[in-house]
Amino acid sequence: MKEMTIAATVENIGLVTDFVNAQLEALDCPMKAQMQIDIAIDELFGNIAQYAYNPDVGEATVRVEVAEDPLSVIITFIDGGMPYDPLTAADPDITLAAEERSLGGLGIFMVKKSMDEIAYRYENGRNILTIRKNLRS
């Protein structure tokens, strides 16, 4: 398991992505899975940066773990910001034209569709969101 704790700012999304991608390279992660994970990082860490501590800035921890059978990567985002479970938000109606849809929700919807598992819990004053992506079937 590897983890980093960093200021939850939009400017740090690239550092978090690089940190996770270094772990994925060691696993010979397929490019499609890496791209899906990168989008998930952008969405999830970006949401923490924009909303968790607003208007202040706090820290977030990103933890990367590897599981076997099937080979998968588990990424956990931990922050001490306002409690928020993004999984309770209604999925957007993607059958509507973009201009007809209400704002928000599309990013977490994409994460839910592209990851093999996603879970949220609030524990000891911390938001803990975990995603899992299988790298081999």
Secondary structure, DSSP 8 states (H G I E B T S, - for coil): -EEEEEE--GGGHHHHHHHHHHHHHHTT--HHHHHHHHHHHHHHHHHIIIIISTTS--EEEEEEEEETTTTEEEEEEEE-SS---GGGS----TTS-GGGS-SS-HHHHHHHHHSSEEEEEEETTEEEEEEEEES--
